C-alpha cells in the first residue's frame, strides 16, 4: 500500500511540475504583450472622444455620443472614464487588460470544473485559461488595435473580459441561490442585472453573443434539464442583457451612424449565406494559418486532460460518457456562436469584418479547440489501461514533448513579439517628443500648428496627417483647443 501511494504521489508531483512549467512559459508569452503595450499612446479616435469629453464634460458627452453617433453606452462610459484620467494611463491599460482577461478566464473555468468535481481545479483552470489567452493574443489578426489602442480595446477587448467574468459569476452564484435570505437574493440579482446590462453595451457583436448564450442556457434549463425549471439568475441575466441590446439598437446615435455608413442591406437569405461564408472561411483559415500552434497546443491539452482524468478525477470520463450527446451539442453551439459573431457586421456592411473585429470569433475558436482537446483527453484517459510499470517511459515521453512545446510555442512566439519592441519604443518616444512640442507651441500662443510626422505605429492605425482638414486632424485640434494642426 505504501509503495502504491508513493507511486501515485510521484505521478502527481511530476504532473504538477510539468504543468507548472507549461503555465510559466505561457504566462511569460502573455505578459510580453503587456510589455509592448506599455508603449501605447493616443491615436485616431482617441482624440475624438477625448476632445468631446473636454468640450462637454463627462455626462453631457454620454448624451452626445448616444444621440449623435453610437448606442454603445458602456463603451462610451468606459472611454470617457479612462480619458478623464489623462494620457498617462494609456501605457498601463494593456497590462491591466491582459491580467484581467487571464483572471476572468481562470474564474469562469474554475466554476465549471468545480461543477464536475475535478481535482486540482485551480491549477487546471490556470492552465486552460492561459491557453485561451495565449491563443487569443497570438492568433487575433490585429491584436494591436484590440489591445494597445485605447478606443479599440474598450470596444473589443474589455467586453471579452466582462462576459467571462459574468458567466463565471452567474455559474458561481446560481448554486444555492434559492436558499439565501431575501435581501441577499435581491441585492445579488440587481448587481448581476446591472453587470449584464453593462456587458451588453460595449458592441453589437458581444451583445448578440451574450443574448444567444443566455437564451440557450435558459432553454436548456426549462426544456432539457432533468428538473425542467428556470433559474432566476440566468433569467435575470438574459433579460438585462436583452434590455441593453434594445437600448443600443434603439439609440438615435446608432441610426445616425448607420445612415452615415449606408450600405445596401442584404435580404435574410443572402445575409445567412454570406455570414456562413465569412464565418466558415475565417475558421478554416484560422486553423490552417496557425497549424504550428494548433497541433502542439491541442496535444498538450489532450495529454494534460488524459492524466488529470485518469489519475486525479476518474469520474470525469464516466460523466462525459453519460453525457456524450450534450458534449456534441455544446461543441455545435460554440460553432453557432462563431457564426453569430459575424452576423452583426455582415448585416451592417455586407462586407467581411475589419481585422480588429475578428477577436470575437478568435476567442470562440480558441474556446472550441480547448474544449474539444480537453474532452478528447478525458475520453482517452478513461479508455486507456496504464500500468504503474509504464510510468517511467510515459514520463520521459511527456517530459520531452513538454520541453518541445515550451520552446516551439510560447517561447518562440514571445520572441517574435519581443523583436518589435524597438519599433514600439521609437513610436512612443517620438509621440512623447511631439506632445512636448505641441504643448510648447500652445503655451507660446500658436493656434495653427505644424508638427513632426510619425510615419508608423505598431497598431497600424491612422494618425495625424499633412492635411489639416482630415478627420483625425480636426479631432486633434478640438482636443488641444486650437484652430488647426498638421504633420509634416
BAMIMI-686053 format. One record per residue (C-alpha): residue number from 1; residue in one letter; x, y, z. Coordinates in steps of 0.25 Angstrom, whole numbers, plus 5000, padded with zeros to 4 digits. Example, Ala and Ser with C-alpha at 12.3 -4.5 7.8 and 13.67 -1.06 7.14 Angstrom:
2
REC / nuba / nugu / xx / yy / zz
REC / 1 / A / 5049 / 4982 / 5031
REC / 2 / S / 5055 / 4996 / 5029
END
This chain:
488
REC / nuba / nugu / xx / yy / zz
REC / 1 / X / 5000 / 5000 / 5000
REC / 2 / X / 5011 / 5010 / 5004
REC / 3 / X / 5018 / 5007 / 4990
REC / 4 / X / 5005 / 5009 / 4983
REC / 5 / X / 5003 / 5022 / 4990
REC / 6 / X / 5017 / 5026 / 4987
REC / 7 / X / 5016 / 5024 / 4972
REC / 8 / X / 5003 / 5031 / 4972
REC / 9 / X / 5009 / 5043 / 4979
REC / 10 / X / 5021 / 5043 / 4970
REC / 11 / X / 5011 / 5043 / 4958
REC / 12 / X / 5004 / 5055 / 4964
REC / 13 / X / 5017 / 5063 / 4967
REC / 14 / X / 5023 / 5060 / 4953
REC / 15 / X / 5010 / 5065 / 4947
REC / 16 / X / 5009 / 5077 / 4955
REC / 17 / X / 5023 / 5081 / 4952
REC / 18 / X / 5022 / 5079 / 4937
REC / 19 / X / 5009 / 5087 / 4937
REC / 20 / X / 5015 / 5098 / 4945
REC / 21 / X / 5026 / 5099 / 4934
REC / 22 / X / 5016 / 5100 / 4923
REC / 23 / X / 5008 / 5110 / 4930
REC / 24 / X / 5020 / 5119 / 4934
REC / 25 / X / 5024 / 5119 / 4919
REC / 26 / X / 5010 / 5123 / 4914
REC / 27 / X / 5009 / 5134 / 4925
REC / 28 / X / 5023 / 5139 / 4920
REC / 29 / X / 5018 / 5140 / 4906
REC / 30 / X / 5005 / 5146 / 4910
REC / 31 / X / 5011 / 5157 / 4918
REC / 32 / X / 5021 / 5160 / 4906
REC / 33 / X / 5008 / 5167 / 4900
REC / 34 / X / 5006 / 5175 / 4913
REC / 35 / X / 5021 / 5180 / 4912
REC / 36 / X / 5019 / 5184 / 4897
REC / 37 / X / 5006 / 5191 / 4901
REC / 38 / X / 5013 / 5200 / 4910
REC / 39 / X / 5018 / 5208 / 4898
REC / 40 / X / 5003 / 5211 / 4895
REC / 41 / X / 4999 / 5225 / 4892
REC / 42 / X / 4987 / 5233 / 4887
REC / 43 / X / 4983 / 5231 / 4873
REC / 44 / X / 4972 / 5233 / 4863
REC / 45 / X / 4958 / 5232 / 4870
REC / 46 / X / 4964 / 5235 / 4884
REC / 47 / X / 4966 / 5249 / 4880
REC / 48 / X / 4951 / 5250 / 4876
REC / 49 / X / 4945 / 5244 / 4889
REC / 50 / X / 4955 / 5251 / 4898
REC / 51 / X / 4952 / 5265 / 4891
REC / 52 / X / 4937 / 5264 / 4893
REC / 53 / X / 4940 / 5260 / 4907
REC / 54 / X / 4948 / 5273 / 4909
REC / 55 / X / 4938 / 5281 / 4902
REC / 56 / X / 4925 / 5276 / 4908
REC / 57 / X / 4929 / 5269 / 4921
REC / 58 / X / 4926 / 5255 / 4926
REC / 59 / X / 4911 / 5253 / 4926
REC / 60 / X / 4908 / 5262 / 4914
REC / 61 / X / 4918 / 5254 / 4906
REC / 62 / X / 4910 / 5242 / 4909
REC / 63 / X / 4897 / 5248 / 4904
REC / 64 / X / 4905 / 5254 / 4892
REC / 65 / X / 4910 / 5241 / 4887
REC / 66 / X / 4898 / 5233 / 4890
REC / 67 / X / 4889 / 5242 / 4882
REC / 68 / X / 4899 / 5246 / 4871
REC / 69 / X / 4907 / 5235 / 4867
REC / 70 / X / 4907 / 5221 / 4875
REC / 71 / X / 4898 / 5213 / 4884
REC / 72 / X / 4910 / 5206 / 4891
REC / 73 / X / 4907 / 5213 / 4904
REC / 74 / X / 4917 / 5204 / 4912
REC / 75 / X / 4928 / 5207 / 4902
REC / 76 / X / 4926 / 5222 / 4903
REC / 77 / X / 4925 / 5221 / 4918
REC / 78 / X / 4938 / 5214 / 4920
REC / 79 / X / 4945 / 5222 / 4909
REC / 80 / X / 4941 / 5235 / 4916
REC / 81 / X / 4945 / 5230 / 4930
REC / 82 / X / 4959 / 5226 / 4925
REC / 83 / X / 4961 / 5238 / 4917
REC / 84 / X / 4957 / 5247 / 4929
REC / 85 / X / 4969 / 5241 / 4936
REC / 86 / X / 4979 / 5247 / 4925
REC / 87 / X / 4988 / 5241 / 4915
REC / 88 / X / 4997 / 5236 / 4925
REC / 89 / X / 4988 / 5224 / 4928
REC / 90 / X / 4989 / 5219 / 4913
REC / 91 / X / 5002 / 5211 / 4915
REC / 92 / X / 4997 / 5203 / 4927
REC / 93 / X / 4984 / 5199 / 4921
REC / 94 / X / 4989 / 5187 / 4912
REC / 95 / X / 4995 / 5181 / 4924
REC / 96 / X / 4982 / 5183 / 4933
REC / 97 / X / 4974 / 5176 / 4921
REC / 98 / X / 4983 / 5164 / 4920
REC / 99 / X / 4983 / 5161 / 4935
REC / 100 / X / 4968 / 5163 / 4935
REC / 101 / X / 4966 / 5154 / 4923
REC / 102 / X / 4974 / 5143 / 4930
REC / 103 / X / 4967 / 5145 / 4943
REC / 104 / X / 4953 / 5145 / 4937
REC / 105 / X / 4957 / 5132 / 4929
REC / 106 / X / 4962 / 5125 / 4942
REC / 107 / X / 4950 / 5129 / 4950
REC / 108 / X / 4940 / 5124 / 4939
REC / 109 / X / 4947 / 5111 / 4936
REC / 110 / X / 4949 / 5109 / 4951
REC / 111 / X / 4934 / 5110 / 4954
REC / 112 / X / 4931 / 5100 / 4943
REC / 113 / X / 4942 / 5090 / 4948
REC / 114 / X / 4936 / 5090 / 4962
REC / 115 / X / 4923 / 5087 / 4956
REC / 116 / X / 4928 / 5074 / 4950
REC / 117 / X / 4937 / 5071 / 4963
REC / 118 / X / 4950 / 5071 / 4956
REC / 119 / X / 4963 / 5071 / 4965
REC / 120 / X / 4974 / 5081 / 4964
REC / 121 / X / 4963 / 5091 / 4959
REC / 122 / X / 4972 / 5104 / 4961
REC / 123 / X / 4984 / 5098 / 4954
REC / 124 / X / 4976 / 5093 / 4943
REC / 125 / X / 4967 / 5106 / 4942
REC / 126 / X / 4980 / 5114 / 4941
REC / 127 / X / 4986 / 5105 / 4930
REC / 128 / X / 4973 / 5105 / 4921
REC / 129 / X / 4971 / 5120 / 4923
REC / 130 / X / 4986 / 5123 / 4920
REC / 131 / X / 4984 / 5115 / 4907
REC / 132 / X / 4971 / 5122 / 4903
REC / 133 / X / 4978 / 5136 / 4906
REC / 134 / X / 4991 / 5132 / 4899
REC / 135 / X / 4983 / 5127 / 4886
REC / 136 / X / 4975 / 5140 / 4886
REC / 137 / X / 4987 / 5149 / 4887
REC / 138 / X / 4995 / 5141 / 4877
REC / 139 / X / 4985 / 5138 / 4867
REC / 140 / X / 4976 / 5150 / 4866
REC / 141 / X / 4978 / 5157 / 4852
REC / 142 / X / 4981 / 5171 / 4858
REC / 143 / X / 4983 / 5169 / 4873
REC / 144 / X / 4990 / 5183 / 4873
REC / 145 / X / 4976 / 5190 / 4870
REC / 146 / X / 4969 / 5181 / 4880
REC / 147 / X / 4979 / 5183 / 4892
REC / 148 / X / 4989 / 5194 / 4890
REC / 149 / X / 4979 / 5205 / 4885
REC / 150 / X / 4971 / 5211 / 4896
REC / 151 / X / 4958 / 5213 / 4888
REC / 152 / X / 4959 / 5199 / 4881
REC / 153 / X / 4962 / 5192 / 4894
REC / 154 / X / 4950 / 5198 / 4901
REC / 155 / X / 4941 / 5194 / 4889
REC / 156 / X / 4947 / 5180 / 4886
REC / 157 / X / 4956 / 5174 / 4898
REC / 158 / X / 4948 / 5179 / 4910
REC / 159 / X / 4935 / 5172 / 4906
REC / 160 / X / 4942 / 5159 / 4905
REC / 161 / X / 4947 / 5160 / 4919
REC / 162 / X / 4934 / 5165 / 4924
REC / 163 / X / 4926 / 5153 / 4918
REC / 164 / X / 4936 / 5143 / 4924
REC / 165 / X / 4934 / 5149 / 4938
REC / 166 / X / 4919 / 5150 / 4936
REC / 167 / X / 4918 / 5135 / 4932
REC / 168 / X / 4927 / 5131 / 4944
REC / 169 / X / 4919 / 5140 / 4954
REC / 170 / X / 4905 / 5134 / 4950
REC / 171 / X / 4910 / 5120 / 4950
REC / 172 / X / 4916 / 5122 / 4964
REC / 173 / X / 4904 / 5130 / 4970
REC / 174 / X / 4894 / 5121 / 4964
REC / 175 / X / 4897 / 5110 / 4973
REC / 176 / X / 4889 / 5110 / 4986
REC / 177 / X / 4882 / 5124 / 4981
REC / 178 / X / 4868 / 5119 / 4985
REC / 179 / X / 4872 / 5117 / 4999
REC / 180 / X / 4878 / 5130 / 5002
REC / 181 / X / 4871 / 5141 / 5010
REC / 182 / X / 4862 / 5150 / 5002
REC / 183 / X / 4871 / 5163 / 5003
REC / 184 / X / 4883 / 5155 / 4999
REC / 185 / X / 4875 / 5150 / 4987
REC / 186 / X / 4870 / 5164 / 4983
REC / 187 / X / 4884 / 5171 / 4984
REC / 188 / X / 4891 / 5159 / 4977
REC / 189 / X / 4880 / 5159 / 4966
REC / 190 / X / 4881 / 5174 / 4964
REC / 191 / X / 4896 / 5174 / 4964
REC / 192 / X / 4897 / 5163 / 4953
REC / 193 / X / 4886 / 5170 / 4945
REC / 194 / X / 4894 / 5183 / 4945
REC / 195 / X / 4907 / 5175 / 4941
REC / 196 / X / 4899 / 5168 / 4930
REC / 197 / X / 4893 / 5181 / 4925
REC / 198 / X / 4907 / 5188 / 4925
REC / 199 / X / 4913 / 5176 / 4918
REC / 200 / X / 4903 / 5177 / 4906
REC / 201 / X / 4906 / 5191 / 4904
REC / 202 / X / 4920 / 5190 / 4898
REC / 203 / X / 4918 / 5186 / 4884
REC / 204 / X / 4907 / 5179 / 4875
REC / 205 / X / 4915 / 5166 / 4874
REC / 206 / X / 4917 / 5163 / 4888
REC / 207 / X / 4903 / 5167 / 4891
REC / 208 / X / 4898 / 5157 / 4881
REC / 209 / X / 4907 / 5146 / 4886
REC / 210 / X / 4902 / 5149 / 4900
REC / 211 / X / 4888 / 5149 / 4896
REC / 212 / X / 4890 / 5135 / 4890
REC / 213 / X / 4898 / 5129 / 4901
REC / 214 / X / 4888 / 5132 / 4912
REC / 215 / X / 4876 / 5129 / 4903
REC / 216 / X / 4881 / 5115 / 4900
REC / 217 / X / 4884 / 5113 / 4915
REC / 218 / X / 4870 / 5117 / 4919
REC / 219 / X / 4864 / 5108 / 4908
REC / 220 / X / 4873 / 5096 / 4913
REC / 221 / X / 4869 / 5098 / 4927
REC / 222 / X / 4854 / 5099 / 4924
REC / 223 / X / 4852 / 5088 / 4914
REC / 224 / X / 4864 / 5079 / 4915
REC / 225 / X / 4870 / 5079 / 4929
REC / 226 / X / 4864 / 5067 / 4937
REC / 227 / X / 4857 / 5077 / 4947
REC / 228 / X / 4852 / 5085 / 4935
REC / 229 / X / 4851 / 5099 / 4942
REC / 230 / X / 4856 / 5113 / 4940
REC / 231 / X / 4867 / 5118 / 4949
REC / 232 / X / 4865 / 5132 / 4954
REC / 233 / X / 4879 / 5138 / 4952
REC / 234 / X / 4880 / 5132 / 4938
REC / 235 / X / 4867 / 5139 / 4934
REC / 236 / X / 4871 / 5152 / 4940
REC / 237 / X / 4884 / 5152 / 4933
REC / 238 / X / 4877 / 5149 / 4920
REC / 239 / X / 4866 / 5160 / 4921
REC / 240 / X / 4876 / 5171 / 4926
REC / 241 / X / 4885 / 5167 / 4914
REC / 242 / X / 4873 / 5168 / 4905
REC / 243 / X / 4870 / 5181 / 4911
REC / 244 / X / 4884 / 5186 / 4907
REC / 245 / X / 4883 / 5181 / 4893
REC / 246 / X / 4869 / 5188 / 4891
REC / 247 / X / 4875 / 5201 / 4897
REC / 248 / X / 4887 / 5200 / 4888
REC / 249 / X / 4879 / 5197 / 4875
REC / 250 / X / 4869 / 5208 / 4878
REC / 251 / X / 4878 / 5219 / 4881
REC / 252 / X / 4878 / 5231 / 4872
REC / 253 / X / 4893 / 5231 / 4870
REC / 254 / X / 4892 / 5217 / 4865
REC / 255 / X / 4882 / 5221 / 4854
REC / 256 / X / 4892 / 5233 / 4851
REC / 257 / X / 4904 / 5224 / 4849
REC / 258 / X / 4896 / 5214 / 4841
REC / 259 / X / 4892 / 5226 / 4832
REC / 260 / X / 4906 / 5231 / 4831
REC / 261 / X / 4911 / 5218 / 4827
REC / 262 / X / 4900 / 5214 / 4817
REC / 263 / X / 4901 / 5200 / 4810
REC / 264 / X / 4891 / 5192 / 4802
REC / 265 / X / 4885 / 5183 / 4813
REC / 266 / X / 4885 / 5168 / 4810
REC / 267 / X / 4871 / 5160 / 4810
REC / 268 / X / 4870 / 5150 / 4821
REC / 269 / X / 4875 / 5138 / 4811
REC / 270 / X / 4887 / 5146 / 4806
REC / 271 / X / 4890 / 5150 / 4820
REC / 272 / X / 4891 / 5136 / 4825
REC / 273 / X / 4898 / 5130 / 4813
REC / 274 / X / 4908 / 5142 / 4813
REC / 275 / X / 4910 / 5140 / 4828
REC / 276 / X / 4913 / 5125 / 4827
REC / 277 / X / 4923 / 5128 / 4816
REC / 278 / X / 4930 / 5138 / 4824
REC / 279 / X / 4930 / 5130 / 4837
REC / 280 / X / 4934 / 5117 / 4830
REC / 281 / X / 4945 / 5124 / 4822
REC / 282 / X / 4951 / 5130 / 4835
REC / 283 / X / 4950 / 5118 / 4843
REC / 284 / X / 4957 / 5109 / 4833
REC / 285 / X / 4968 / 5119 / 4830
REC / 286 / X / 4970 / 5121 / 4845
REC / 287 / X / 4973 / 5107 / 4847
REC / 288 / X / 4982 / 5106 / 4835
REC / 289 / X / 4989 / 5119 / 4837
REC / 290 / X / 4992 / 5115 / 4852
REC / 291 / X / 4994 / 5100 / 4850
REC / 292 / X / 5008 / 5101 / 4856
REC / 293 / X / 5001 / 5106 / 4869
REC / 294 / X / 4988 / 5097 / 4868
REC / 295 / X / 4994 / 5084 / 4868
REC / 296 / X / 5004 / 5085 / 4879
REC / 297 / X / 4994 / 5093 / 4888
REC / 298 / X / 4983 / 5082 / 4885
REC / 299 / X / 4993 / 5071 / 4888
REC / 300 / X / 4998 / 5077 / 4902
REC / 301 / X / 4983 / 5079 / 4906
REC / 302 / X / 4980 / 5065 / 4902
REC / 303 / X / 4991 / 5059 / 4910
REC / 304 / X / 4988 / 5068 / 4922
REC / 305 / X / 4973 / 5065 / 4922
REC / 306 / X / 4977 / 5050 / 4920
REC / 307 / X / 4986 / 5050 / 4932
REC / 308 / X / 4976 / 5058 / 4940
REC / 309 / X / 4964 / 5050 / 4936
REC / 310 / X / 4972 / 5037 / 4939
REC / 311 / X / 4979 / 5039 / 4952
REC / 312 / X / 4972 / 5051 / 4959
REC / 313 / X / 4958 / 5051 / 4955
REC / 314 / X / 4953 / 5037 / 4949
REC / 315 / X / 4939 / 5041 / 4950
REC / 316 / X / 4941 / 5051 / 4938
REC / 317 / X / 4942 / 5041 / 4928
REC / 318 / X / 4929 / 5034 / 4933
REC / 319 / X / 4922 / 5047 / 4933
REC / 320 / X / 4926 / 5050 / 4919
REC / 321 / X / 4922 / 5036 / 4914
REC / 322 / X / 4908 / 5038 / 4921
REC / 323 / X / 4906 / 5052 / 4914
REC / 324 / X / 4912 / 5049 / 4900
REC / 325 / X / 4900 / 5056 / 4893
REC / 326 / X / 4902 / 5068 / 4901
REC / 327 / X / 4917 / 5068 / 4899
REC / 328 / X / 4914 / 5069 / 4884
REC / 329 / X / 4903 / 5079 / 4886
REC / 330 / X / 4912 / 5089 / 4893
REC / 331 / X / 4922 / 5087 / 4882
REC / 332 / X / 4911 / 5090 / 4872
REC / 333 / X / 4906 / 5102 / 4880
REC / 334 / X / 4921 / 5108 / 4880
REC / 335 / X / 4921 / 5107 / 4865
REC / 336 / X / 4907 / 5115 / 4865
REC / 337 / X / 4913 / 5126 / 4873
REC / 338 / X / 4925 / 5127 / 4863
REC / 339 / X / 4915 / 5129 / 4852
REC / 340 / X / 4907 / 5139 / 4861
REC / 341 / X / 4920 / 5147 / 4863
REC / 342 / X / 4920 / 5150 / 4848
REC / 343 / X / 4905 / 5153 / 4847
REC / 344 / X / 4904 / 5168 / 4852
REC / 345 / X / 4916 / 5173 / 4843
REC / 346 / X / 4911 / 5165 / 4831
REC / 347 / X / 4897 / 5171 / 4833
REC / 348 / X / 4903 / 5185 / 4835
REC / 349 / X / 4913 / 5186 / 4824
REC / 350 / X / 4911 / 5173 / 4815
REC / 351 / X / 4926 / 5172 / 4815
REC / 352 / X / 4936 / 5164 / 4823
REC / 353 / X / 4939 / 5169 / 4837
REC / 354 / X / 4951 / 5178 / 4839
REC / 355 / X / 4963 / 5171 / 4845
REC / 356 / X / 4961 / 5177 / 4859
REC / 357 / X / 4946 / 5172 / 4860
REC / 358 / X / 4951 / 5157 / 4858
REC / 359 / X / 4955 / 5156 / 4873
REC / 360 / X / 4942 / 5151 / 4876
REC / 361 / X / 4942 / 5138 / 4866
REC / 362 / X / 4957 / 5136 / 4870
REC / 363 / X / 4953 / 5135 / 4885
REC / 364 / X / 4941 / 5126 / 4881
REC / 365 / X / 4950 / 5117 / 4872
REC / 366 / X / 4961 / 5116 / 4884
REC / 367 / X / 4950 / 5112 / 4893
REC / 368 / X / 4945 / 5102 / 4883
REC / 369 / X / 4959 / 5096 / 4881
REC / 370 / X / 4962 / 5095 / 4896
REC / 371 / X / 4948 / 5089 / 4899
REC / 372 / X / 4950 / 5078 / 4889
REC / 373 / X / 4964 / 5075 / 4893
REC / 374 / X / 4961 / 5074 / 4907
REC / 375 / X / 4949 / 5065 / 4905
REC / 376 / X / 4957 / 5056 / 4896
REC / 377 / X / 4968 / 5055 / 4907
REC / 378 / X / 4958 / 5051 / 4917
REC / 379 / X / 4952 / 5041 / 4908
REC / 380 / X / 4966 / 5036 / 4905
REC / 381 / X / 4969 / 5035 / 4920
REC / 382 / X / 4956 / 5027 / 4923
REC / 383 / X / 4959 / 5017 / 4911
REC / 384 / X / 4974 / 5014 / 4914
REC / 385 / X / 4979 / 5004 / 4924
REC / 386 / X / 4992 / 5009 / 4928
REC / 387 / X / 5000 / 5000 / 4938
REC / 388 / X / 5009 / 5006 / 4948
REC / 389 / X / 5021 / 5000 / 4942
REC / 390 / X / 5019 / 5008 / 4929
REC / 391 / X / 5020 / 5021 / 4938
REC / 392 / X / 5035 / 5024 / 4935
REC / 393 / X / 5035 / 5022 / 4920
REC / 394 / X / 5022 / 5030 / 4919
REC / 395 / X / 5028 / 5041 / 4928
REC / 396 / X / 5040 / 5042 / 4919
REC / 397 / X / 5032 / 5044 / 4906
REC / 398 / X / 5023 / 5054 / 4913
REC / 399 / X / 5035 / 5062 / 4918
REC / 400 / X / 5041 / 5062 / 4904
REC / 401 / X / 5028 / 5067 / 4898
REC / 402 / X / 5027 / 5078 / 4909
REC / 403 / X / 5041 / 5083 / 4906
REC / 404 / X / 5038 / 5084 / 4891
REC / 405 / X / 5024 / 5091 / 4894
REC / 406 / X / 5030 / 5101 / 4903
REC / 407 / X / 5042 / 5104 / 4893
REC / 408 / X / 5033 / 5103 / 4880
REC / 409 / X / 5021 / 5110 / 4884
REC / 410 / X / 5021 / 5121 / 4896
REC / 411 / X / 5036 / 5124 / 4895
REC / 412 / X / 5037 / 5125 / 4880
REC / 413 / X / 5024 / 5133 / 4879
REC / 414 / X / 5028 / 5142 / 4890
REC / 415 / X / 5042 / 5144 / 4883
REC / 416 / X / 5035 / 5149 / 4871
REC / 417 / X / 5027 / 5160 / 4879
REC / 418 / X / 5040 / 5164 / 4886
REC / 419 / X / 5046 / 5167 / 4873
REC / 420 / X / 5036 / 5179 / 4871
REC / 421 / X / 5040 / 5185 / 4884
REC / 422 / X / 5050 / 5195 / 4878
REC / 423 / X / 5039 / 5199 / 4868
REC / 424 / X / 5029 / 5201 / 4879
REC / 425 / X / 5039 / 5209 / 4887
REC / 426 / X / 5043 / 5218 / 4876
REC / 427 / X / 5028 / 5221 / 4873
REC / 428 / X / 5026 / 5225 / 4888
REC / 429 / X / 5038 / 5233 / 4889
REC / 430 / X / 5034 / 5241 / 4876
REC / 431 / X / 5020 / 5243 / 4881
REC / 432 / X / 5025 / 5248 / 4895
REC / 433 / X / 5034 / 5258 / 4888
REC / 434 / X / 5023 / 5263 / 4879
REC / 435 / X / 5014 / 5264 / 4891
REC / 436 / X / 5024 / 5273 / 4897
REC / 437 / X / 5026 / 5281 / 4884
REC / 438 / X / 5011 / 5283 / 4883
REC / 439 / X / 5010 / 5287 / 4898
REC / 440 / X / 5021 / 5298 / 4896
REC / 441 / X / 5015 / 5303 / 4883
REC / 442 / X / 5001 / 5305 / 4890
REC / 443 / X / 5008 / 5312 / 4902
REC / 444 / X / 5014 / 5321 / 4892
REC / 445 / X / 5000 / 5325 / 4887
REC / 446 / X / 5000 / 5318 / 4874
REC / 447 / X / 4987 / 5313 / 4869
REC / 448 / X / 4991 / 5307 / 4855
REC / 449 / X / 5001 / 5296 / 4858
REC / 450 / X / 5011 / 5289 / 4849
REC / 451 / X / 5017 / 5277 / 4856
REC / 452 / X / 5026 / 5265 / 4852
REC / 453 / X / 5020 / 5253 / 4845
REC / 454 / X / 5021 / 5240 / 4852
REC / 455 / X / 5021 / 5230 / 4840
REC / 456 / X / 5017 / 5217 / 4846
REC / 457 / X / 5012 / 5211 / 4859
REC / 458 / X / 5011 / 5196 / 4863
REC / 459 / X / 4995 / 5197 / 4864
REC / 460 / X / 4994 / 5201 / 4849
REC / 461 / X / 4985 / 5212 / 4852
REC / 462 / X / 4983 / 5225 / 4845
REC / 463 / X / 4990 / 5237 / 4852
REC / 464 / X / 4992 / 5252 / 4849
REC / 465 / X / 4992 / 5255 / 4834
REC / 466 / X / 4998 / 5266 / 4826
REC / 467 / X / 4984 / 5271 / 4822
REC / 468 / X / 4979 / 5279 / 4834
REC / 469 / X / 4964 / 5276 / 4829
REC / 470 / X / 4966 / 5261 / 4831
REC / 471 / X / 4956 / 5256 / 4841
REC / 472 / X / 4967 / 5252 / 4851
REC / 473 / X / 4974 / 5265 / 4850
REC / 474 / X / 4961 / 5272 / 4853
REC / 475 / X / 4958 / 5263 / 4865
REC / 476 / X / 4972 / 5266 / 4870
REC / 477 / X / 4970 / 5281 / 4868
REC / 478 / X / 4958 / 5280 / 4877
REC / 479 / X / 4965 / 5272 / 4887
REC / 480 / X / 4976 / 5283 / 4888
REC / 481 / X / 4967 / 5294 / 4887
REC / 482 / X / 4974 / 5300 / 4875
REC / 483 / X / 4970 / 5305 / 4861
REC / 484 / X / 4977 / 5294 / 4853
REC / 485 / X / 4988 / 5284 / 4853
REC / 486 / X / 4996 / 5277 / 4842
REC / 487 / X / 5008 / 5267 / 4842
REC / 488 / X / 5020 / 5269 / 4832
END
